[in-house]
Amino acid sequence: MKGQANAAQQRISNEELFKSPMFRATYQQMFGRRNQLASKVKRILLIEDDIDMSEVLQLRLKKMYNCNVDVAADPFEAMNKMVEGYYDLIILDWNLPVLNGEETLLRADQAMAYEPSLPIEWDKNEVPVVVFSSSDKEDCKVRKTKHFNYVGHISKAQPLNKILTTIAEFIQRKTAGFRSI
């Protein structure tokens, strides 16, 4: 009897703890940043021709930030996806088949000027573009266009956790508003 009373008292004590302002503040401080980032970043377009890399990044970003990650394996598939919907961030492989990263964005920008069914968000905002490449940063500069703004470079020549951390930094910058570099 006495053990049951202690267990009931312990449950009440735990419920009070979980509802307490101190617990909520600590929980928010520990886990809130990830939830806050996830609530603000909605759609990411990953343009990557390496299927294994794109699958890993897509699954990890979805899991870590609860965002929608669409994958395009070539420039033309990417352009079709851009016409279908607006993206909050584009992660662009520089060495794509047929066109490089800059050519892909320039052609997409030109095509969007003549697309009548383009989502209105494309005319209101420039989408931040992060180049994802094994090439040097200096070799991967993208010109600013009406629809796209180059904001950074991520090297493929680093461990996956570092790649994900760097992407997370760009997601965080997206929630705070990007500035060109």
N, C-alpha and C positions, 0 to 999 in steps of 0.2 A: 504494500500500500504506500509506504513511504517513498519507494523508488518511483512509483507512478506519479505521485504528487511532484517529485523533483523533476521528472521528465516533462510534465505539463508546465511547470513553472519555467523550465529551461526553454520550451517552445515559445512561451509568451515573451520571455526575455529576448530571444532571437528575433521575433517579429518586431519588437520595439526597436531593437538595434537596426534592422533593415530599414525601418521607417524614420530613423533619427536623421536630423539634418547633417550631423557630423559624418555619418556613414555615406549619405548621398553625396556630400561634397568630396569625400575621399574617393568614392567610386567614380564620380564624374572626372576627377583629376586623373585617375589611373586609366580609365577606359573611354572617357568622353572624346578625346582628340580623334581617335579612329572613327567613332560614330559621327562626330561633327564633320570630318572630311567626307565621309561617305554620304552624308545627307546633302552636301553641296555639289559634289561632282556626280553628274548623272551619266554621261555617255563619253566613252573613249573609243576612238578608232585606232586600231593597231594595224599598220600596213607593214607586213613582214612576210617574206617568201619562205622562210625556214619554218616548216610546219611544226616541228618539235618545240622550237623556241616560242612560237606564237601560242601554242596550246598551254605551255607552262605559264607564260606571262598572263594569258587570259584567265586561267583558273586561279592563279595567286592574287591577281588584282580584284577579281570578283569576290574572292573569299576575304581578303584583307579590307577592302573598301566598299564592298556591296554596290559596286557600280556596274553599269552595262558596258561590256567590252565587245565591240564588233571587230572581226578580223577580216582583212582583205589580203590575199596572197599576191596580187599584182596591181599595178597602177589603175587599170581599167575597172577592176572590181571595186577599188577604193573610190573612184569617181562615181560609180553607180550608187554606192552606199552614201556618199556625200549628198547626192541629189535626193535620196530617199529621206534623209533626216539630218538634223544638226548635231554637231559634236562639241563637247566642252573642251576636249583635248585630243590632239592627234600625235601618235607616236609613229614616226616615219623611218623605215629602213632606207638608208641612202642608196644601197646597191640593189635595186630592184631589176627584174628582167625587163627588157625593152627600154625603159626610161629610168633615169636616176631620180633621187628624191626631189631635187629642184624642178626638173622637167615635169614630174608628176604634179607638183603643186601649181606650176605655171599653167599647165594644160587644164587642170581642174578649175583654176580661177577664171580662165578664158571661157570654158564651157558653161560655168555658172552664170555668166553675163547673159547667155542666150537661153537659159532654162526657165520656162514659164512656171513650172511646178515646184520651183525651189522653195524650201521652207523659209519663211520670212526672217527667221533668226540669222540667216547667213548675211542679210543686208544690214542687220543691226550691229553685229559684232565681228571682230576678227578672231579666228580660232587660233589659240596658241599651238605651235608645232614644235615638238621635241624630236631632233634627229637621233636615231638609234643606229649606230654604225661601228664597224671595226676600223673605218677610216679615221684619220686625224680630224680633230675639230675644225682646223683651219681649212680643210678640204671640203667641208660640209655646210657652208653658209648658204642660207636660203634668203632670197630677197623678199622683203615685205610686199604683200599684194593687198588687194581690196579685202580678201576673205581670210588670209593667213598671215600669221606673225611668228617668225622664228624666235623661240625663247631659250633654246639650249640644246645641248648635245649630251648623249649618254653613250659611253664606250661599251661595246660588246666584249671587250677584252678585260673583263673583271668578273668576280664571282656573282652568282645569281642574287644573293642577298644584297650585295652592293647595288646591283642594277635596280632591284625593287625599292631599296632605300632612296635612290636617286629619283625614281619615278614618283615615290611618295612625296618627295620635296617639291616636285613640279605640281603634283595634285594640290599640295598645301598652298603653293603660290597661286594656283588657279582660284582657290577659294578666297584668297586675299586680293586678287587682281594682279595680272601679269604686268611686268615692265620689260621692255625689250632689252637685250644685252648686246 
